[in-house]
Amino acid sequence: MVDTALISAHIPKNRKAQFALLAQQQGLSESAMLKRLINAALLGSDVVQSEIIEPVDAVPASGKISVRLRPDDLSMLRERATARSVPTGTYVSFLIRSHLRSLAPLLAPELAAFKRSVAELGAIRGNLNQIAHALNRGEHPNGPNRADLQALLRALGGLRDHTKALITKNLESWNLGHEKANP
């Protein structure tokens, strides 16, 4: 158990109410908010020898934590997870990792779709390269005729549309609920 001490202070009632509101806006208890402010003040001073402040709670061996959310935040979280076709817990883990490590990775289904698109582009490139080599050698390949090339253009258009839709869905999922939070 961590050895603790109590800090208390008398402040005007209106300041106490303001502090309580600030803590609530941050999603923290007044006590947790006060601890955060004390830690920030100490880190900015010469009093603290180390830049590392010990965590309040020990990190669980399972790696699992519990988080309390406001009902409207939970609703938006579920909407965004659903929009990205992943469970809410997976989405939360993804968001936290992305934020902490300043990453912008794709979720598994999105990555798989992009890999399929790249594979299709590679196959199309190979076919077009064979046709171009044959034409450069003066051959008239038995390859694609006008109908085949039109089908290829439709396939490329479909691939473009699919990729654009995936990107749009990705961007929409990041912004889902944003307009509600910021009118």
Backbone hydrogen bonds in HBPLUS format (Angstrom, degrees):
<---DONOR---> <-ACCEPTOR-->    atom                        ^
c    i                          cat <-CA-CA->   ^        H-A-AA   ^      H-
h    n   atom  resd res      DA  || num        DHA   H-A  angle D-A-AA Bond
n    s   type  num  typ     dist DA aas  dist angle  dist       angle   num
A0015-ARG N   A0012-PRO O   3.05 MM   3  5.33 122.8  2.39 103.5 117.6     1
A0016-LYS N   A0012-PRO O   3.06 MM   4  6.44 154.1  2.13 152.0 160.0     2
A0017-ALA N   A0013-LYS O   2.96 MM   4  6.25 157.2  2.01 150.3 156.0     3
A0018-GLN N   A0014-ASN O   2.96 MM   4  6.18 154.6  2.03 142.4 149.5     4
A0019-PHE N   A0015-ARG O   2.82 MM   4  6.03 158.3  1.86 149.5 155.6     5
A0020-ALA N   A0016-LYS O   2.89 MM   4  6.10 156.9  1.94 147.6 154.1     6
A0021-LEU N   A0017-ALA O   3.01 MM   4  6.24 154.6  2.07 145.5 151.9     7
A0022-LEU N   A0018-GLN O   2.90 MM   4  6.18 158.0  1.95 149.5 155.7     8
A0023-ALA N   A0019-PHE O   2.92 MM   4  6.16 164.4  1.94 153.8 157.4     9
A0024-GLN N   A0020-ALA O   2.97 MM   4  6.16 156.9  2.03 143.9 150.7    10
A0025-GLN N   A0021-LEU O   2.89 MM   4  6.14 157.5  1.94 151.6 157.3    11
A0026-GLN N   A0022-LEU O   3.08 MM   4  6.34 139.3  2.25 142.6 153.5    12
A0026-GLN N   A0023-ALA O   3.12 MM   3  5.09 127.1  2.41  94.2 108.2    13
A0028-LEU N   A0023-ALA O   2.83 MM   5  5.02 168.6  1.85 152.7 148.7    14
A0027-GLY N   A0024-GLN O   2.94 MM   3  4.90 151.8  2.02 100.8 110.0    15
A0033-MET N   A0029-SER O   2.94 MM   4  6.14 156.4  2.00 149.1 156.0    16
A0034-LEU N   A0030-GLU O   2.90 MM   4  6.10 156.1  1.96 147.0 153.5    17
A0035-LYS N   A0031-SER O   2.94 MM   4  6.24 158.6  1.99 150.5 156.2    18
A0036-ARG N   A0032-ALA O   2.98 MM   4  6.20 155.4  2.04 144.0 150.6    19
A0037-LEU N   A0033-MET O   2.99 MM   4  6.29 158.3  2.03 150.2 155.4    20
A0038-ILE N   A0034-LEU O   2.92 MM   4  6.17 160.6  1.96 153.0 158.3    21
A0039-ASN N   A0035-LYS O   2.93 MM   4  6.13 166.7  1.95 153.2 156.7    22
A0040-ALA N   A0036-ARG O   2.96 MM   4  6.17 159.1  2.00 148.4 154.3    23
A0041-ALA N   A0037-LEU O   2.92 MM   4  6.13 158.3  1.97 148.4 154.2    24
A0042-LEU N   A0038-ILE O   2.92 MM   4  6.16 160.5  1.96 154.2 159.4    25
A0043-LEU N   A0039-ASN O   2.91 MM   4  6.08 158.2  1.96 151.2 157.0    26
A0044-GLY N   A0040-ALA O   3.20 MM   4  6.34 142.8  2.34 140.1 148.9    27
A0045-SER N   A0042-LEU O   3.13 MM   3  5.24 162.8  2.16 109.0 112.1    28
A0063-GLY N   A0060-PRO O   3.05 MM   3  5.40 150.1  2.14 107.9 116.8    29
A0073-ASP N   A0070-ARG O   3.08 MM   3  5.22 117.8  2.48 101.9 117.2    30
A0074-LEU N   A0070-ARG O   2.90 MM   4  6.15 161.5  1.93 162.0 167.9    31
A0075-SER N   A0071-PRO O   2.96 MM   4  6.14 153.8  2.03 144.0 151.2    32
A0076-MET N   A0072-ASP O   3.03 MM   4  6.27 159.9  2.07 143.6 148.3    33
A0077-LEU N   A0073-ASP O   2.83 MM   4  6.04 156.8  1.89 149.1 156.3    34
A0078-ARG N   A0074-LEU O   2.92 MM   4  6.13 162.9  1.95 151.2 154.9    35
A0079-GLU N   A0075-SER O   2.96 MM   4  6.22 155.5  2.03 146.9 154.1    36
A0080-ARG N   A0076-MET O   2.93 MM   4  6.18 161.2  1.97 152.2 156.5    37
A0081-ALA N   A0077-LEU O   2.95 MM   4  6.17 160.6  1.99 151.6 157.3    38
A0082-THR N   A0078-ARG O   2.90 MM   4  6.02 161.5  1.93 148.6 154.0    39
A0083-ALA N   A0079-GLU O   2.88 MM   4  6.08 155.1  1.94 145.7 153.1    40
A0084-ARG N   A0080-ARG O   3.09 MM   4  6.32 133.3  2.32 138.4 149.8    41
A0084-ARG N   A0081-ALA O   3.10 MM   3  5.15 132.5  2.33  95.3 108.3    42
A0086-VAL N   A0081-ALA O   3.07 MM   5  5.39 172.7  2.07 144.9 147.3    43
A0085-SER N   A0082-THR O   2.97 MM   3  4.82 159.2  2.02 102.3 108.7    44
A0091-TYR N   A0087-PRO O   3.02 MM   4  6.32 158.0  2.07 154.0 160.6    45
A0092-VAL N   A0088-THR O   2.92 MM   4  6.22 156.2  1.98 153.2 159.5    46
A0093-SER N   A0089-GLY O   3.02 MM   4  6.24 166.1  2.04 149.5 152.9    47
A0094-PHE N   A0090-THR O   2.90 MM   4  6.08 156.7  1.95 147.2 154.1    48
A0095-LEU N   A0091-TYR O   2.85 MM   4  6.10 158.8  1.89 150.7 156.1    49
A0096-ILE N   A0092-VAL O   2.93 MM   4  6.16 167.8  1.94 157.4 160.2    50
A0097-ARG N   A0093-SER O   2.98 MM   4  6.12 170.5  1.99 151.6 154.6    51
A0098-SER N   A0094-PHE O   2.93 MM   4  6.03 163.4  1.96 148.8 154.1    52
A0099-HIS N   A0095-LEU O   2.86 MM   4  6.03 158.4  1.91 150.3 156.3    53
A0100-LEU N   A0096-ILE O   2.83 MM   4  5.99 175.8  1.84 160.8 162.1    54
A0101-ARG N   A0097-ARG O   3.01 MM   4  5.97 155.1  2.08 147.8 153.9    55
A0103-LEU N   A0098-SER O   2.84 MM   5  4.53 154.6  1.90 132.3 139.5    56
A0102-SER N   A0099-HIS O   3.34 MM   3  5.08 160.3  2.38  98.1 103.9    57
A0110-GLU N   A0107-LEU O   3.07 MM   3  5.41 116.8  2.48 108.4 123.5    58
A0111-LEU N   A0107-LEU O   2.89 MM   4  6.09 161.5  1.92 161.1 167.4    59
A0112-ALA N   A0108-ALA O   2.91 MM   4  6.05 159.9  1.95 154.0 159.1    60
A0113-ALA N   A0109-PRO O   3.08 MM   4  6.29 153.2  2.15 140.7 147.3    61
A0114-PHE N   A0110-GLU O   3.02 MM   4  6.33 158.2  2.07 149.0 154.6    62
A0115-LYS N   A0111-LEU O   2.90 MM   4  6.14 155.0  1.96 149.1 156.5    63
A0116-ARG N   A0112-ALA O   2.93 MM   4  6.20 153.8  2.00 147.0 153.8    64
A0117-SER N   A0113-ALA O   2.99 MM   4  6.26 154.0  2.06 144.8 152.0    65
A0118-VAL N   A0114-PHE O   2.88 MM   4  6.15 157.4  1.93 150.9 156.8    66
A0119-ALA N   A0115-LYS O   2.91 MM   4  6.13 156.6  1.97 147.8 154.2    67
A0120-GLU N   A0116-ARG O   2.96 MM   4  6.20 157.2  2.02 148.0 153.8    68
A0121-LEU N   A0117-SER O   2.93 MM   4  6.18 159.3  1.97 148.8 154.7    69
A0122-GLY N   A0118-VAL O   2.89 MM   4  6.12 152.9  1.96 146.7 154.3    70
A0123-ALA N   A0119-ALA O   3.00 MM   4  6.31 154.1  2.07 147.8 154.1    71
A0124-ILE N   A0120-GLU O   2.98 MM   4  6.23 162.7  2.01 152.8 157.4    72
A0125-ARG N   A0121-LEU O   2.85 MM   4  6.00 159.0  1.90 149.0 155.3    73
A0126-GLY N   A0122-GLY O   2.98 MM   4  6.19 160.0  2.02 146.1 151.0    74
A0127-ASN N   A0123-ALA O   3.08 MM   4  6.35 160.6  2.12 148.5 153.3    75
A0128-LEU N   A0124-ILE O   2.94 MM   4  6.17 167.7  1.95 156.3 159.6    76
A0129-ASN N   A0125-ARG O   2.83 MM   4  5.96 151.1  1.92 149.5 158.1    77
A0130-GLN N   A0126-GLY O   3.07 MM   4  6.31 154.0  2.14 146.9 152.5    78
A0131-ILE N   A0127-ASN O   3.16 MM   4  6.46 158.1  2.21 148.2 153.8    79
A0132-ALA N   A0128-LEU O   2.94 MM   4  6.16 161.2  1.97 149.0 154.1    80
A0133-HIS N   A0129-ASN O   2.97 MM   4  6.19 159.1  2.01 150.1 155.0    81
A0134-ALA N   A0130-GLN O   3.08 MM   4  6.26 159.1  2.13 146.1 151.6    82
A0135-LEU N   A0131-ILE O   2.99 MM   4  6.24 159.4  2.03 152.4 158.0    83
A0136-ASN N   A0132-ALA O   2.92 MM   4  6.11 151.5  2.00 146.5 154.6    84
A0137-ARG N   A0133-HIS O   3.08 MM   4  6.31 137.5  2.27 141.8 152.1    85
A0139-GLU N   A0134-ALA O   2.91 MM   5  5.20 142.5  2.05 168.2 156.1    86
A0138-GLY N   A0135-LEU O   3.04 MM   3  5.07 156.4  2.10 104.3 109.9    87
A0148-ASP N   A0145-ASN O   3.06 MM   3  5.15 114.9  2.50  98.4 114.3    88
A0149-LEU N   A0145-ASN O   2.93 MM   4  6.23 160.8  1.97 160.6 165.9    89
A0150-GLN N   A0146-ARG O   2.92 MM   4  6.18 152.6  2.00 147.4 155.3    90
A0151-ALA N   A0147-ALA O   2.94 MM   4  6.16 150.9  2.02 142.4 150.5    91
A0152-LEU N   A0148-ASP O   2.85 MM   4  6.14 149.2  1.95 143.8 153.1    92
A0153-LEU N   A0149-LEU O   2.85 MM   4  6.14 156.3  1.91 147.2 153.2    93
A0154-ARG N   A0150-GLN O   2.93 MM   4  6.23 152.6  2.00 144.0 151.5    94
A0155-ALA N   A0151-ALA O   2.86 MM   4  6.15 154.4  1.93 146.4 153.7    95
A0156-LEU N   A0152-LEU O   2.85 MM   4  6.13 159.9  1.89 153.3 158.6    96
A0157-GLY N   A0153-LEU O   2.86 MM   4  6.05 155.4  1.92 144.6 152.0    97
A0158-GLY N   A0154-ARG O   2.81 MM   4  6.06 151.9  1.89 146.8 154.8    98
A0159-LEU N   A0155-ALA O   2.85 MM   4  6.10 154.9  1.92 147.6 154.6    99
A0160-ARG N   A0156-LEU O   2.86 MM   4  6.08 159.6  1.90 148.5 154.2   100
A0161-ASP N   A0157-GLY O   2.86 MM   4  6.07 163.5  1.88 147.6 152.4   101
A0162-HIS N   A0158-GLY O   2.79 MM   4  5.96 157.4  1.84 147.7 154.3   102
A0163-THR N   A0159-LEU O   2.94 MM   4  6.10 163.5  1.97 150.0 154.2   103
A0164-LYS N   A0160-ARG O   2.85 MM   4  6.06 161.7  1.88 153.8 159.4   104
A0165-ALA N   A0161-ASP O   2.85 MM   4  6.00 155.5  1.91 146.1 153.0   105
A0166-LEU N   A0162-HIS O   2.95 MM   4  6.18 151.6  2.03 144.8 152.6   106
A0167-ILE N   A0163-THR O   2.97 MM   4  6.23 158.9  2.02 148.9 154.4   107
A0168-THR N   A0164-LYS O   2.83 MM   4  6.04 161.4  1.86 150.1 155.8   108
A0169-LYS N   A0165-ALA O   2.81 MM   4  5.98 160.5  1.85 147.6 152.9   109
A0170-ASN N   A0166-LEU O   2.90 MM   4  6.08 155.5  1.97 144.5 151.6   110
A0171-LEU N   A0167-ILE O   2.89 MM   4  6.19 164.6  1.92 154.8 157.9   111
A0172-GLU N   A0168-THR O   2.82 MM   4  6.01 161.6  1.85 153.3 158.9   112
A0173-SER N   A0169-LYS O   2.88 MM   4  6.02 152.8  1.96 145.7 153.0   113
A0174-TRP N   A0170-ASN O   3.21 MM   4  6.52 144.5  2.35 144.1 152.8   114
A0175-ASN N   A0171-LEU O   3.18 MM   4  6.44 140.7  2.35 140.9 151.5   115
A0175-ASN N   A0172-GLU O   3.11 MM   3  5.07 124.7  2.43  93.2 107.7   116
A0176-LEU N   A0172-GLU O   2.79 MM   4  5.77 117.8  2.18 145.8 161.6   117
A0178-HIS N   A0175-ASN O   2.80 MM   3  5.13 158.4  1.85 131.4 137.0   118
A0180-LYS N   A0177-GLY O   3.10 MM   3  5.20 131.1  2.35  97.2 110.4   119
A0181-ALA N   A0177-GLY O   3.15 MM   4  6.49 151.6  2.23 148.2 155.6   120
A0182-ASN N   A0178-HIS O   2.87 MM   4  6.06 152.8  1.94 155.2 163.0   121
